[in-house]
Amino acid sequence: MSPPVSSDLGYVPPDGGWGWAVVFGASISVGFAYTFPKAFTIYFKELQAVYSISYSQIAWITSIMCATTYGGDFDLKPGIYTEWMNITSGWMTVSLQWYGDTGAESSRRLCPISSILVNRYGSRPVVMFGGLLCGIGMVSAAFCTSIMQLYICVGFITGLGLALNLQPSVIMIGKYFLKRRPIANGLAMAGSPVMLCTLAPLNQFLFDSFGWRGSFLILGAILLNCCVAGALFRPIGPGTASVKTQVTKEGKGALKQEVTEDAMEISSPTNLPVENKTEEEEDRDCCEKINQYLDFSLFKHRGFLIYLIGNVLMFLGFFAPIIFLAPYAKHIGIDEYSAAFLLSILAIVDIVARPTTGIIANSKWVRPRIQYFFSFSIAFNGTCHLLCPLASSYTGLVVYSVFFGLAFGMVCAMLFETLMDLVGAARFTSAVGLVTIAECCTILLGPPIGGMLIDTFGDYKYMFVKCGLVMVLAGTFLFIMNYYNYRVLAKEEKERKAKEEDPKTVRTENEGKKNWIKETTQDGPELEPLREEQAGPKKEVNGISEV
């Protein structure tokens, strides 16, 4: 891991001022993005009874929502549009497996769209449009008559709106903060437990008072507050303007080049080489435009690859325990409000854990080795899940919720900070987009796999054990590989300093290069036939001999 990166944005972030208003807006957007799929589990039991479906089937709602949130999918494939028309007409022609595969494919295919939209239009309009989509999705869900329609309205449309809130919020913090960035990220991430502490009992109250359809209508109105949060994201620095200017300049340059090439084709008797050159330049321009939004050179970054592999493995067991916590409590005979209160306990601990973790991560002892701290947090999270089956009473679940909230808050507080620490603020937008391409697959499959284990064995403990083992493995992998990365970086830095401090070595290398060039350019009788053969025939033009 490289040391903390200095400002490479073309300006000095203010590290305060209006940035704290941005942090407040980000806490609202991030809070809804992370909390809503968890708080939605309050309705699982009722939806299972209404539609007579299994645990794995009901888990697809939150898994599709989470995968779309992380994927930022912004395009509808023709198949999805066709089946949506069929569903609204009352035809049940879509199978569960077909929709799950499509959600994974579309998320893998178009994950970085949120990052691209931010680069093109800025964070403010993207977040406000995402809030509008969230409201539309939940209001539409209130009129659904099948589980497939809920997959689309709640899972896809609402998840898409949450995606357009999550990434831009984190990106804006990176533009307003540098030295205080871990603290700002911790405070913004604290919005998630605050929302969970509120939404979990609120959902239970709304369900008891208005039923699940009336609750969805009210939740749609509540999610429109994301538009208000997005309005706080005042643009800063040359980011948005530079992108637009660059795109405009590229368009003008391409137009001038096209006109020039057309003129050459008219004046030239053989225009085939010109056409080939034009095609090559067009391909090159296309690649440059793609790299303008997504920096694929990150896949050559050793620290980024370690982070990517570890996080993909981690997310296979990250969301399932919190999604099934309230249903598990109801399953062992705990009343509904007490089960919902477990999520509130988890959220209260999470509220304290996130900013505290941000302060610790920003300290001079932890900041240079923040990747170790992140690895420990993941392994600690997995250990909590492995011990959860031992909690067979409500008191045991309360203790589990306390430790789970602490571990969950630690991971979430450092999730984006560790990535930004690796790649820097300027490449962070592309890094987030590329990471979500790989993560959304395991996010999509994690909860349904946990539900499948519950359906197969009739017991929740196998789901918790699976998630715990996966997260302990992910934390161990990140710890070992980051240790290796530190050693390699230290060795490379030592070699670089040795070369800079030893001018004799540099002089010897330069002299060796000069001697080699001199030897290769010396005339020798054994090289004359070869040199004459390479020279080729000469022709004389206007008395001047040319090759």
Buried (B, 14 or more C-beta within 10 A) or exposed (E): BBEBBEBEBEEEBBBEEEBBEBBBBBBBBBBBBBBBBBBBBBBBBEBBEEBEBEBBBBBBBBBBBBBBBBBBBBEEBEBBEEBBEBBBEEEEEBEBEEBBEBBBBBBBBBBBBBBBBBBBBBBBBBBBBBBBBBBBBBBBBBEBEBBBBBBBBBBBBBBBBBBBBBBBBBBBBBBBBBEBBBBBBBBBBBBBBBBBBBBBBBBBBBBEEEEBEEBBBBBBEBBBBBBBBBBBBBEBBEBBEEBBEEBEEBEEEEEEBEEEBEEBBEEEEEBEEBEEEBEEEEEEBEEEEEEBBBBEEBEEBBBBBBBBBBBBBBBBBBBBBBBBBBBBBBBBEBEBEBBBBBBBBBBBBBBBBBBBBBBBBBEEEBBBBBBBBBBBBBBBBBBBBBBBBEBEEBEBBBBBBBBBBBBBBBBBBBBBBBBBBBBBBBBBBBBBBBBBBBBBBBBBBBBBBBBBBBEEEEEBBBBBBBBBBBBBBBBBBBBEBBBEBBEEBEEEEEEEEEEEEEEEEEEEEEEEEEEEEEEEEEEEEEEEEEEEEEEEEEEEEEEEEEE
